[in-house]
Amino acid sequence: MRSKTIILSNVTLQSGNKGCVALCYSTMYLIDIIMSQKQVPYHLILTESKESLGHHELTIGGRAIAYESVEHAWPVSWKKAYRLLTNFKKNFRLYKLYRNADCIMDIGQGDSFTDMYSYKRFDNIDKVHRLARLFRKPYFFLPQTIGPFQNPAIREKAVKSINKASLVMTRDRQSLDYVNDLTNGKANVKEYIDVAFFLPYNKIKFNKDEVHVGLNISGLLWNGGYTHDNQFGLKADYQHAIRSIIRFFMSNKDVQLHLISHVATHTRNVESDYAVLYDLWREYHSGQMTLAPLFLTPIDAKDYIAGLDFFMGARMHATIAAFSAGVPVLPMAYSRKFNGLFVDTLAYDHLADLKVDDEKTILTKVEECFAQRESLKQEIATQLASTVSEQKEKLLHDLTTQLCL
């Protein structure tokens, strides 16, 4: 049987953001399950995975998955064809990969198919769609947040890429409705769920003499966003609210509070959760507080989170790790991607909306959810057995269709 060449775009395996890496791990894992079941050999190519170029192998959930890491090709248009001449050898090989591809899939870094960040970031995400159209290759969007698009020029390009895709997978109801409105119902769009729900894990077991509570603190929110001036428009002072939460749990002598980062780099920067957590751990210097290790992979993070009795955090994929492992969780939302997933798709109303709730309201929700953690655990178990299980079957079915066209 002829081998299939599959391009997986806008992913990363080497980012400090374990949520972004989780998207890549989970997608690779699902692809390998599908192709193994169909007994179809395949060549998986990752663009911009931010590691050494060439052939590699990664073990995920006991599956040894081979792949090739390549650079992202130049932005393509006929007017810019002269760029080929600047580095012909490299670009010819990259374009040859696209020319020979059977399928191109894009996950848009989860939430970057938008102009919310910058035109440059959108253009970098969208270039794979333009390459697919140039080489007349089928392409589709993996489950992700779509939009918003405020800039008319970017919106026009986005609509074109959406309409030309064989399938647009959104990971929440709000993105589904947004795409339908954006394209006047012309796009082939369906609602799924974030692929990180299907990341495999092995739960770490903690001492049962204590109640183990996980707190994820977003370094980005702690630092006021990239602009350092409350970029995301939070109603409460985030730092003050976090300290109130810490005081609440530290007042309960049965609690062991675990400070958990989901974004960490080897240097201090505006996004690093670990830098903030390390400083707080040094400041409080308490036997009731544990600084969780700097996780090397998203599976390491999920293994740790899965062993907790309660969890809260502002990194969405950290909260997904908790929910998908059956851990009672209070997501702390700062964008519509949280609300769309937890409230709309999962019918899970236990959420602190940092853009709406003041500090008192946030703390009240933390206290209530912690007290009701056993009932939350049952709610989550019900959703895992119904909505999440159904979404997995739907996703596997439609991915199989797209991969095996």
ABEGO torsion letter per residue (X at the ends): XBBBBBBBBGBBAABABAAAAAAAAAAAAAAAAAAAAAGBBBBBBBBGAGBBBEBBBBBBGGBBBBBBBBBBBBBBBAAAAAAAAABAAAAAAAAAAAAABABBBBAGGGAABBAAABAAAAAAAAAAAAAAAAAGBBBBBBBBBBOBBABAAAAAAAAAAAAABABBBBABAAAAAAAAAAAGGABBBBBBBBAAAABBBBBBBBBAABBBBBBBBBAAAAAGEAAGAGAAGBABBAAAAAAAAAAAAAABAABBBBBBBABBBABBBAABAAAAAAAAAAAAGBAABBBBBBBABAAAAAAAAAABABBBEABAAAAAAAAAAGBBBBBBBABAAAAAAAAAAAGBABBBBAAABBAAAAAAAAAAAAAAAAAAAAAAAAAAABAAAAAAAAAAAAAAAAAAX
